[in-house]
């Protein structure tokens, strides 16, 4: 299944670095980078961590 990934745009708009997202979610920076590039599928646990930090719904960040 293909998910539209809005993570890069959201981080850019909010001026949040991948490093900052990593530190605040406990997800490795390399993993965050792969999510942003779309090179790796995100699991639900990490999607929820990122959504909570960004104060967004998961489906706002990743759309079907």
Secondary structure, DSSP 8 states (H G I E B T S, - for coil): ---EE-HHHHHHHHT--HHHHHHHHT--HHHHHHHHHT-S---HHHHHHHHHHHTS-HHHHEE-
